Amino acid sequence: MLAQNTDNLAQASNTWLKSYYFVRFAVSAAWVALAFTVAKTMPPLAAIMLVAYPAWDALANFVDAQRTGGMSRNKSQLLNFVISVLATLAVAIALTNSMNAVLAVYGVWAVLSGLFQLTTAVRRWKTSGAQWAMILSGAQSALAGIFFVKMAGGVEDIGITNVAPYAAFGAFYFLVSAVWLTVSDILRKAPRIAS
């Protein structure tokens, strides 16, 4: 009975995560498409999008944590939520200075949020599949953040298209996780259907 309850909880968690990962993919993919097309020639839109990206991450972490036991049970997501809210405010302020300052903020945020994402994925490893992709995503985010901070100290022109590849990799990892969970569910149900 206990094993069945555990299986049901894992199934419910995976159902939520599939939807969550697909939504995260769709939003990130749309953001990247806009960044590489319209926003790169429209600074006001680019500014709005640069503020909106960490704000969206904060909201997504908050909703995910609430759906999976609340903030008190998901400390890494609580910290990710807090750092993303702070990053949203910092990006808005940095936009009044320079794009180099914005990229530096993105760099610090990417490092911290990547480490918190990695921590969340490790915690979920036993109960949910596809966490290897989230672990890779978190690690890559942290590395990209270091690169952003270094680039921010340079002299080259910086724009939204410097951030877009980071968001594109995030979208890719969310898609891989969603598809992996979907295929895993189909394979798990297949023997039951056959029998």
N, C-alpha and C positions, 0 to 999 in steps of 0.2 A: 504493500500500500504506500509506504514511504517513497519507494523507488518510482512508483507511478506519479505521485504528487510532484516529485523532483522533475520527472520527465515533462509533466504538464507545465510547470513553471519555466523550464528551459524552452519549451515550445512557444509559450506566450512571449518570453523574452526575445526569442529569435524572430517571431512574427513582428514585434515592435521594431527590432533592429533593422529588419529588411526594409520596412517602410521608411524608417529614419534615414538609413543610408541612401535609399533611392532619392529621397527629398534633398538630402545634403548634396548628392551628386547633381541633381537638376538645378538647384540654386547656384552652385559653384560653376557649373558649365555655362549657364546663362550669363553669369557675371563675367566669366572669361570671354565669352563671345562679344559682349558689349564692350569690354575693355579693349579688345583688339580691333574693333570696328568703330563704333560711334564715339566712345568716350575718349579715345586717343586724340581726337581733334576738337573735343568739347571740354575744356578744363572745368567748367562748373559741374558737369555730369561726372567727370572723373573724381572730383573732390567729394561729391555725394557718395559715389560708389566706394571710395577709399574709407570713408567713415562708416558706411553701411556694412562693410565686410566683417570687421571684428564685432560689430553690434549683432549681426546675424549669428556669428559664432557663439556669442554670449547667450542669445535667445535659444539656440539649438541645444547648447549644453544644459541650460536650465530645464527645458522641456524634457530632454532625455533623462536627466537625473530624477525629475519628478515622476516620470513613468517607470523608473526602475528602482523605486524605494525611497526617493527623496534625497535632498542635499546632505542630510546628516549621515546617510549610508554611502554617499558617493563623494567623498572628500576631494578627490582629484578633479571631479567635474565642478564642484563648488569653487575650487581654486581657479579652474579654467574659466568659469563664469566671471569671477571677480577680475581676473587679469584681462579678459576680453572687454569688460565694461571700462576698465581703466585705459586700455588701448584705444577704445573708441573715443574717449575724451582726449587722450593724448594726440591722436591723429588729427582731430578737429583743431586742436591748438597748434600742432606742428604745421598744418596747412597755411597758417598765417605767417609762417617763417619761410620754409622752403621745402621742396620735394625731397631734398637730402635728409631733412629732419623727419619727414614722413617715413622715408625708407628706414631710417634708424629706429623709429618707433615700431615699425612693422618687424624689423629684425629682432628686437628684444621680445616682442609679443610672440613671434614665430618660435623662438627658442623655448619660452616658458609654456606656451600652449601646446607645443609639440611634446614636451616632456610630460605634461599632464595627460595628454591624449594617450601617450605610450603607457603611462601608469594605469589609466582606465582600461586599456586593452589587455594589459597583463592581468589585472584583477578579473576581467571577464573571461579569460582564457578557458577556465574550467566549465563555464556554463554556456558559452556561446561560441559558435564557429566563426571563421573568417577574421579572427583577431590578429592573425599574422600580418594581414594587410594594414590594419590599424596601427600595429606596432611599427611596421616599416614607415607608414605615413608620419607617425609621431617623430620617429628618429630623423626622417628626411626634413621635416619641418624645422627641427632644432638646427640641423646643419644649414638649411637655407637661411635661417635667421642670422647665423654667424656671417654668412656670405653677404646678406643685406647690410649688416652693420659695417662691414668692411667697405662695401660699395658706397655706402652713404658718406663715407669720409673721402671719397674720390672727387674728381672734377668733372666727370662725364655728366651729360644731361640725363635726368631721371624723370620717368613718367609712369603712368599706370601700367604700361606694358612691361615694366620691370617687375611688377608684382604679379601680373597675370599668369606667368608660368608656374609660380608657387601655388596659386589657386587651381590651376589646371591639374597639377599633380595631386592635389587634395581631392578634386573631383574624380580623378581616375581611381584613387584608392577607395573612395566611397562606393564607386560603381563595382569594383572588384569584390568588395565585401558583400554588397547587396546580392550580386549574382552568385557568389559562393554560397551564401546562406540559402538562396532560392534553390540552387541545384542540390545542395545537401538535404534540404527538406524533401525534394522530389525523390531522391535516392532512398531516403529513410522510409518514405511512404510506399515506395515501389514493392517491397516484399509483402506488405500487408495487402496491397491490391492484388498481387499475383496469387496469394493464398486465399 
